[in-house]
Amino acid sequence: MVTATQQIEKHFRIAEVAKLLGLSRGAVYSILRGEVLVDFSRPGKKGIKLVPESTLKRLLDRHKKTFR
């Protein structure tokens, strides 16, 4: 049960993050190396990886395009 002080954080799939950033999934995997991810697979196996909203916010702040 979630109490009033806890917040449920939204998670995004790698493909959704790639679409938001306008990059390929491979580029997103490279960018996310070393970041916090939620991984539902056994070590060394393929599986679903989810990106927490806080990590996505940091990525969006870092990869903003500046128009001149």
Secondary structure, DSSP 4 states (H G I P E B T S, - for coil): ---TT--PPPEEEHHHHHHHHT--HHHHHHHTTTS--EE-S-TTS---EEEEHHHHHHHHHHT-----
